[in-house]
Amino acid sequence: MYFCVIKIGFMTKLSVNINKIATLRNSRGGDLPNVVQFAKDVQRFGAEGVTIHPRPDERHIRYQDAYDLKPEVYTEYNIEGNPIKKFMDMVLEIKPTQVTLVPDADDAITSNAGWDTIAHKDFLIDIIAECKRNNIRTSIFVDPDLKMVEGAKATGTDRIELYTEAFAHQFSLGNTQAVKPYTDCAILAERLGLGLNAGHDLSLDNIKFFKDNIPGLLEVSIGHALISESLYLGIENVVNMYLNKLK
């Protein structure tokens, strides 16, 4: 088993991605379940942040949801997305706690790759500088690649978010060594002075192992698994189960 020592008492924040709640709402065309009320509830249950990822076709979270949520998210408000003009106009108006830049295509079912931080360096520098001028913390979605982490540092971003799908898949097959590239990237990020987030396919089954092996992990963003688990166990219970595993 691959394992590293973490700081005693360090707790990673849980940000709940509520996209799936919007998907369920949109399937009937009404306002049930209400995404704003759900965001208020998960915060009341202990979540330390709310994440949304609006896409151009608004198939789940709508741009109007982003505005409606702003006065109700009193923890950390994280808006993810591809920094096209419409997205950036919204972010700069709302001014969330954090914007997570994700290079997803318009037709992507879900995020499926991190940035090439070297090829897109100049573009990211401009976007990040604008966010910083508006006091918005920035994070870049990256694969567990040391070169991409180094490239992220050159953009001026505050944090990176490690794309964890590969880890989650391999862990489900019993391959605990799959965490090593993420540990290496975390160590490098800490040395470079980059904050560290993570997300994608993290679940109750793998979150504790991942957290225990990733030094300096500040925040995880979890949506699909958390909502799915809540169908059986209840949202308040599941939020607190994650919080216990992240201690």
N, C-alpha and C positions, 0 to 999 in steps of 0.2 A: 504494500500500500504506500502511495506517495502522500507524505504529510509534512506540513511545516508548522512552525510555532507562530502563534498570533499573540497580540497583546491581550493580557488578561483584562476583562471588563469591557473590551471594545465591542460595541454593538452596531451592526449594520442596519440601516434604515430600510423599512419596507414601504415601497410606493406601489399602490394598487392600480394597475391599468384597467380602466373601465370600458374599453372598447366593446367587449362582448355584451355588456349590458345594453349598449346602444344598438348592437346587432339584433338582439332580442326585441327591443322596442321597435326597431324599424320593420321587423318582419310582419307586424300587424298594422303599421301605419299610424298608430296612436302615440300615447305617451306613457305606456306601461311596459316595462318598469321605467321609472323616471330617473335619468342619469344624475341629475343634480341631487336628488334625495339619496341616491345610492352613494354618491361621493360623500355627502354629509354623514351617512351612516358608517361607512368604513373608517372614516376619521374618528367618529365617536367610539368605534370598536377598538381603536388603537393604531390604525395605519398612520404612518408618519409622512405620507405623501399620496398624491393622486396623479396618475399619468394618463394622458390621452394621446392618440396618434391619428389626427384627422388626415384623410386622403382626399385627393382632388374630386373623386366621385362621391364622397360623403356617404359611402356605403355602411358605415357604422357611426362613428362620431362625426357630427356635423360642425361646420365652422361656428354656427350660432351656439352650439353647446359649449364651445371654448369660451365664449363671452359670458354665457350664463353661469358657468362654473367659477369664474374669476372671484366674485364676492363671497363664494361659499367655501372655497378651499383655504383654510387657515393654517394648514401644515405646509408642505412643499408642493408647489404646482409645477409639474413637468409636462411640457408639450413637445412631442416627438414629431419629426417629419422631414421630408425632402424640402430643402430651403428654396423652393420656387417663389416667385414674387408674391403670389396670393398668400402663401404660408407665412412668409416673412412680414408682410404687411400686417397680418393678424397678430403675430408674435410681438412685434414692436408696439402695437397698440395695447395689447393685454398686459405685456410685461410680466410673464410668469417668473417663478423662482429660477427655473432652468429651462433651456431649450436643448433638446437632444437632436443633433443633425444626423439624419439617416438617408442613405442614397438609394431609397427604394423606387422602383419604377411605378408608373401610374397604375399598371394592371397587376401589381404584385399582391398575392393573397395575404402575405405577411412579409416582414423584413427578412431578407435572405442573404445579405452580404454586408460587410463593413466597407468603409471608405478606403480607397487607395489614397492615403494621405500625402503621398509624394506627388502623384500625378495631378491631384486636385488642390495642391498646396495654396496657390495664389487665390483660387476661388474661396477656399475655406478661411484664409486670412481675412479677406474682405468681409465675409458674413460674420465671422466671430468678432471682428473689430466693431461692427455696427451693433451687435448685441451688447458688447461691453460698454459702449457709449450709452446704452440704455439700461445699464445695471442689471443685465440678465446673465446669469451664470450659463456657461456653455459646456456641452459635452458632445463628443464625436463617437459615433458607433463604429467600432473597429473589430476586425478579426483578431484572434490571438497570435499576432505576428509581430515580432520585436521591431522589425523595420517600420511597420505601420504605427507602432507606439512612438518610435523616435520621430516619425514624420508628423504625428499629431502634436508633439511638443513644439515643433517649428511653426505651427499654425497659430499659436497663442491661446489655444483652448484651455479652459480650467480643468476639465475632466475628460476621460474617455469612458465609454461603456463597452465592455467586452461582450461580443456576440457569442452566446453560450450554447447554441443549438448543437454543435459538434460534441461538446462535453456531455450534454444531456443524453444524446443518442448513444454514445459509447458507454456512458455510465449505466444505462439501462441494459446493456449487454454484459455488464460485469467488468468492464475495463476501467478500473480506477486510475490507471496511468494517464487517462485522457485529460486529467486536470493539470498535468505538468506544464503545457504551453501557457495556460492561464496563470499559473503561479509565477512562471518566469516573467510574463508580461506585467503582472502586478508588482513584482520586485523592481522591474525596470521603471514602471510608472512612478513608484514611490521615490526612486533615486532621481528621476527627472523633475519631481515636484508636481506631478499630475495627480489629481484626484481620480478615484476609481469607482465606477459603477458597473453593473452587469445585468444582463437580461436576455431572455428568450429560452423557453422550454424549461426554465427552472420550476421545481415543484416540491411538494412536501417530501417526496422520495429522495431528492438529491440535494436540497438546499443546504442542509447542515454540513454534509461532506464538502460541498463547494465552498461554503463560507469558512470552514475550518482550514482550508488549504489555500485561501486567497488573502494574503496580508494586506491590511489597509482598505478592505472593501467597505466603501462608504454607503452604498445604496444598491438595492436590487429592485427592479421593476418587474412585477409579475401580474399577468392577467389571465391568459387562457387556462392555465392549470388551476390557478386559485379559484376562478369562477366555476370550473368543472368540478373541483373537489367540494365546493360549497353546495352543489346540488345534492350531495349525499350527507354532508356534515354540517351545513349551515354556515353562513358567511361570517358571523361573529366568532364562532368557534374556529374556523379556518384561519382568520386573520390572527387570532391569538396563538394558534399552533405555529404559524410562521414566525411570529414575534419571539416565541420561546426558542425556536431553532436558531434564530439569528442572534441570540444573546451571546 
